[in-house]
Amino acid sequence: MRSTDLNGGLLVAHRGGSALAPENSAAALCRALEAGAAAVEIDVRPTADGLLVVLHDPTPERLTGAHRPARETPAAELVAQEYSRAPGERLLLLDEALALLAERVLLDIELKPDPPVPAEEIVRRLLAALERAGSPQRLVVTSTDIACLEALHRAAPALRTGLVFRSSDRRDPVTTARACGAGLVVAQQRRLNPDLVTRIIDAQLALWAYTVNDPTRARTLLALGVGGLVTDDEQALGRALEMADPARPATPEGEMILALDLGSTATKAALVDPAGGKIVHRVSAPTPIRRTRGGVVEHDPRQVLDTIESLIAHLARGVDLAAPPVAAALASQRSTGLWVDGSAAPLSLAPSWQDTRGSEVLDALEPRRSALEAATGLPMLTAWTAVKGAWLRETISLPPGARLTPLGSWIAARLCRSELRVDPTLANRMFLLEAAGAQWSEAALDAFRLTPDLLPELVPSLALHGSLAWPGGGEIPLLTLIGDQQAAYVGAAGPLGRRLVLNAGTAAFAMRSAAAGEPPLPGGRRAPLWTSRRRRTPPLFLLERPLLPERETQDAGPFWHRHLARRLALGDPAPQRRARDLANATAGLMRGGRQGGVMLSGGILDSPQMIALLRQTLEAPLVCAAERELTLLGAARLAAATAGRTWPTASAGA
C-alpha cells in the first residue's frame, strides 16, 4: 500500500461511524458501508483466550454494562454480551469485523495496548486473525503503543502501520513514527499546527487528524495538507464539505439493460451497461419468506412481486435515464412453484426448494424412480416443483384452467401482463422436462398426472416474454427468462464458456458446461444452459454438483459470513468441514475433464475466511470473480445478445 493511499482528503468513519449506530458494532460497520465510506476505523484489544475483540475501553461496561476487563474475559463470553442501548447488537471479534469490511474499504485497525498482555502476543493474535481472513491488503494498523508498532514491524514489515499521536503525548511524532517503522501519523486535531503538519509531510509520512466533526475545522485541516479526517459521521461531514457521495451513482450514459435476480434470500435489481459489461446501479431487498416447523419454507408470491416492483421503482428514482432500458432479464430461483387459476391468480403459497414436505409423493413414485431419473436427468427429490405441486394438489381444490408454474414464470407474467411461459432452465427443475431439454417428458407428466395444458407454455430462454412498464415512462421488452444458476454461470464463463465455477450462497453448486452428448456425473445434475429461438435445443448443458449449506450457516441469514468468521475464530471445526465439502464437490467436476483454475462466485465472496480456507483446500488455483453479482451480469448479457447489443469480451465475470 503506497502512502498516497492514505492521503487525498480521505474521510475515515470513527469506530465504524458512531453517529450512525452504536460504536464498533456490526450495525455501525454496515451503515458505514451503505453510506459509501472509503475508510473505517475500529478499536481492538485482547481477550482472555488468544483473540481480539472490537472494543475501545478496557471493559465493555459503557456498552454492555459488564465490569470485567476484556483481557480477563473469554471471547465467547464477550461476544454474547448485548449492547445496553441497542438490543440485538453484540460485541464483535476482529474476525467478524474483517468478514464485514475486508477489502471493501480501507480498514484502520487500532491496537489498544492492554498490560500485562505483551505487545508480541497482541501482534501474534492480530496476524492470526488476518491470516484467517486471507491476509487482506486494504488496511493499516495503528496504535499509541510503540512496543506494539515495533513488534508488528518486526513480524510483518510489509504491513502498513501508523502512530496515534494523542493530545497528551510528549513524544515527537516524526521521530517516534520513524523509529517504529510507521508510515502514518494519526494526530489529535488540537495538536496540529502549520509547522507540525509541514514537518510530518516533509518527512514523507501520511497524516490523519482525529476526531473531526466540525466542517470549518475540517476545511482548515485539509487546507494545511492533512490527508485524512477521522470523523464520527463521515456522511454528514462529506456533505458539508461538498464531497461526492460515492453511494449515489453518476447519471449513466448510453443504453441500459434492466436485470432482475429473484433469489431464495435476496431479490436484486440492477441497471447494466452492455457496452462496458458493468453494473451501473444496484438495489436489493430480502426475499419475503416464511419458515415454520415441519420443514415449511414458502413464499407469498404477491409479496415477492411487490418486492420486485418496489426495487424497479427504486432503481428508476436512483438514476436519471434519458430513455428506458432497452431490454430486461429475469433470473429466478428454479424449483419454487405454485398453482394458479385460469387468470393466473395464486391458489397457494409457493413452497421453496428448501421446503421438505412432499416425501409421501416420492414414496408413491418409488417404483418408478429409475425410469423418471433417466427421463429427466435429475435425481428424484422433494425440492422439485412437480413434487410440491402433487402434494399441494391434495390440499387445495383446483378450478378449471388451473396451472402449475415456477415462481419465476409467474413473476414474469405479472410484470409483463402476459401469458404464463416457462423456459427449459426453469422447466428442468419442475422435474417434468426430458433430459434432452427440448420438450416435456411424457413419462414425468404421466407420473404426476399432468398434461401440457396444466403447465405454462414451454418457450426459449432468449425470446420476447412480454414487456414491462418502466416507472419513468415507456415499456421494456423482457428478453431473457432463465434460472439463477444458469445466469450465474454465463456471468462467470460467458454464454458458451467452458470454465469450472463454484457458485455458493444459500446453496452451493460446483458447475461446468457440457456438450449435449455428455452424460451427468454420478451425484450431479444436468440442466439446459439456455435456449433461443434460433437454438431451440440447448447448445450446452450445465453440469452441477450441489452442496446444501449446514443448517447453522443457512439460518444465520444475510450475515452468515460474520457468524462463520466467529465460529472459525472460536475453534469450531464446522467451517473447515464446509470448505472440504465444497472442495470435494468441485473436484468431482474437475475430474470430469476441465483443467485450470476454479472461479468462485456468489455470496461466498462476502466471506474472506471461507475464501482463505478454500485456497488451502482446493487442489487447483482459485480465482475470485471480479464482480460479485454474476447472476445479474449473466442475465443482462443474454438479454443484450437477444437485443443485438454487443458485450465486451473481457467483462467482469468472464
FENZIQUI-V316219 format. One record per helix or strand of 2 or more residues. SS is the DSSP state (H for helix, E for strand). FROM is the first residue (numbers start at 0). TO is the last residue. Records with the same first field share a line. If there is no record, write none. Layout:
SS->FROM-TO + FROM-TO
This chain:
H->2-5 + 13-15 + 25-33 + 60-63 + 69-71 + 74-77 + 93-100 + 118-131 + 145-154 + 172-178 + 188-190 + 193-201 + 214-223 + 233-239 + 300-317 + 358-375 + 384-392 + 406-415 + 423-427 + 441-446 + 451-453 + 483-492 + 550-554 + 556-568 + 573-589 + 602-605 + 607-616 + 629-641
E->9-12 + 38-45 + 51-53 + 81-82 + 85-89 + 91-92 + 105-110 + 138-142 + 160-164 + 183-187 + 205-209 + 227-230 + 256-261 + 265-272 + 277-285 + 289-291 + 295-298 + 326-331 + 336-339 + 349-350 + 402-405 + 420-421 + 456-457 + 466-468 + 474-482 + 499-503 + 506-513 + 524-527 + 540-547 + 597-600 + 621-623
